[in-house]
C-alpha cells in the first residue's frame, strides 16, 4: 500500500490524498461503508459501486471468524472472491466487538477469551491468531489487535490498557511480518492509537504507534460515548503527532458533522454504521439537514428524497413514497434509505476533497456543519 499526500487546506489541517492498494485506489478523505458480515446491510455490490460510488468497504474479523468461518473464506479464496467485491476491503481486528461483549469475555496478557454471541462457544483471540485470521480473510488493510477502553474510564485502567495494547501491537507486527499473504496480493497492517480522553496517554500512544513506522495508522477508542469536544481534542492532538505522509483512520466516526470537523483536524479515513442503521429506522441525512421520513409532514410531499443526491433512487423516489414504504413495513424502505444515506456520506467526503483541492475547505465546512447537523 502507498499513500500520496496531494493537497492541504490553507486554513485547516484538512488533507486530500490517494491510497493505492492491490484492489484499487482510494481518494481521501474517504468514508467506508460498514459491511460487517461481508455485506453492507440491504445493499447489493453493484449498488455500492455504481449508485453509492464506494471505494472501499469494511468487514469485521470477529463476526467473519464465527460466521461463515475461516474454513469457508479460505475455500472461497478470501473475502473478495467470496462476496465479489473487487475493490479494497479493510477488516477491524475484533477488538471493539470484544469490548462490547464485556459480560462474555476475559482479558489477559495472552489475549481475550470470549463466548460467541451466536451459540455460547468459547474462543481465544491473541495478537498472533488475529493476524492469522485476517490473513485468511484476505482484506487489503488489516487492524492490530487492541483493547478499546470504555467511556468513562478511570486513568489507571486507561494507562494499564494502553500498555497492553502497545505490547500486543509488537506481537501483531512480529506475526504479520513473519507470515506471507495467502491470495497473491499484499496486505497492510495499521496500528491503533488508544488512551481514552487523557492527553498524556494519547500523546504517548501516538508517539509509540508512529515509532512502528507502518504504512498507515488508526485512532481508536473514540465515539464511545464521550462528548464531541473531547473527541475533537484527542483527534487534534494525535494528528499532530502521527506522520503526515501516512493515512490516518478515525475508527467508528460518525455523524456528518463529526466527519467534517475531523477532516479539518487531519483525518483521512472514516467508517460508521450510522448511515445504514439509522436509515433502517427512517432517518435520512441530506445536504439540507436530517429528515425523519416517518413523520406525518412527508405524507403528501412528492418532491425527490434529495434532488442533489448522486443516487438515482434518491432523485427518482419521492419523500411521500418512501414514507409509505416505511408505514407499510416494506423491506424496500430500508434499502432505499440505506442507499441514500451512504450516497450522501460518500458525496460529503467527495465534496470535502474538492474544496480542499480548491483551497476553500474551511469556509465551506463551516457552512455545511450548520446545514447537515440540523433538521428539515
ABEGO torsion letter per residue (X at the ends): XBBBBABBBAABABBBBBBBBAAEBBBOBBBBBBBAAGBBBGBBAAAAAAAAGBABBBBBAAAAAAOAEAAAAAAAGEAAAAAGBABBBBBBAGAAAAAAAAAABBBBAAEBBBBBAAAGBBBBBBAAAAAAAAAAAGBABBBBBBBBBBOBBBAAAAAAAAAAAAAAAAAAAAAAAABBBAAGBBBBBBBBBBGEABAAAAAAAAAAAAAAGBABBBBBGBGAGBBAAAAAAAAAAAAAABBAABBBBBBGOEBAAAAAAAAAAGBABBBBAAAAAAAAAGBBBBAAEBBBAABAAAAABABBABAABABAAAAABBAAAAAAAAAAGBAAAAAAAAAAAAAAAAAAAAAAAAAAAAGAAAAAAAAAAAAAABBX
